[in-house]
């Protein structure tokens, strides 16, 4: 994996922290990776059969 950085509004970070505290995700990073994966699946119309294998699992 590559490390990236970006700016996000405090409200986004607070929401991420709430999800982590609730145990929905183990970390902000995990939540963001899953959100990016889901965005790519939706926007690029990837189906499970033709989605790149590297996107099938998120660590």
N, C-alpha and C positions, 0 to 999 in steps of 0.2 A: 504494500500500500504506500501511497505517497501522502505526505503531510501537506495540507493546504490551510490557508487562513482566510477568513473573510469577516466582514463587519455585519453585525446583526443587531436589530433593536433590542433594548433591554427586555421588552415584553416577550420576545421570542425566547430569550435565554431563560427568563422566569418560567415560561411554559415548559421548556425542555427540562429544567430542574425539577419542576413539579412531576413530570412523567417519570423521571429517574427516582425521585423520592417515593413515588407510588409503586415502584418496582416494575413498571411497564417496560422500561429499558434499563440496561445496566450502566449506561453512561450517555452523555450528550453525543459523543461520537457515534455510538451505535444508533441512536435515534436519527441523527443526521444522515448516516449512511443508508438507512432503510428508507428515509424520506426521498433521498436522491434516487435510489433504485426504483422506488415506486413512481416517481416523476418520469424517469426514463422509460419505464414500461408503458406508462400511460401516453406520454407525448410521442413516443416513437412507435406506438402500437405493437410493442413486442409481446408475443405470446410465449408461453412456456416452451414451446417447441422450437422457436427460432431466436430466443433470447440468448445472448452470449453466456457461455458457461460461467464466466467470471462474475456475472451479475446474479446468478442463480442463488448463491449463498453469500451472506453478509456476515463478516466476523466482527 
